[in-house]
Amino acid sequence: MREDFHLTFPGFGECESRCHIRILADPGKPIVVICSQLKTKPGTSIMNAYEIIRGYVYEYLAKKHSEKLKYDTAQELEGLAETIEKAKKLRVAIVIYLLRLAARVLTGQAPKIDQICWEEPDAYWIEHWPEGTGPLHEVDYLLVSENEVGNPKWHRVNAFRFAERIGYTQEDFAIPEEVVA
């Protein structure tokens, strides 16, 4: 999955602020959020508003996850109904259904119970500073991590090498100029 959108958030002093968000979430790969500073009328910077933006993005991801979980559960119930209908005996149908569900869970093809409580995903958070917006006045990417008490730390990173290291392409991390202008 690759999703791009502009996020409007309340900046410091009630200042309406905006940034660009790209979410990468391919199966078998870590979730990556790339938060880009806009060049015109951005309001509070993405670095100063990291916690605010992160809260909105993680809330959005949790909602999407919840919708997917509901869809997957509905599909499982449809499968159970179909099995009962074919077997004509409830006990046999439930045993067949549970065996098939267990097989899907063991092979990673079915949702796991621990995902129900998922609120904040394990994700890489990257700030993207287009040319002319950051302290270096050139395109810059910063990997944001948090210490044990949740305080953010910024580390300069070669985004394209980092992308390839975690299984994404350079194109996945390349934010077009027109979306940040």
Secondary structure, 3 states (H helix, E strand, C coil): CEEEEEEEEECHHHCEEEEEEEEECCCCCCEEEEEEECCCCCCCCCCCCHHHHHHHHHHHHHHHHHHHHHHHHHHHHHHHHHHHHHHCCHHHHHHHHHHHHHHHHHCCCCCCHHHHHCCCCCEEEEEEECCCCCCCCCCEEEEEEECCCCCEEEEECCHHHHHHHCCCCHHHHCCCHHHHC
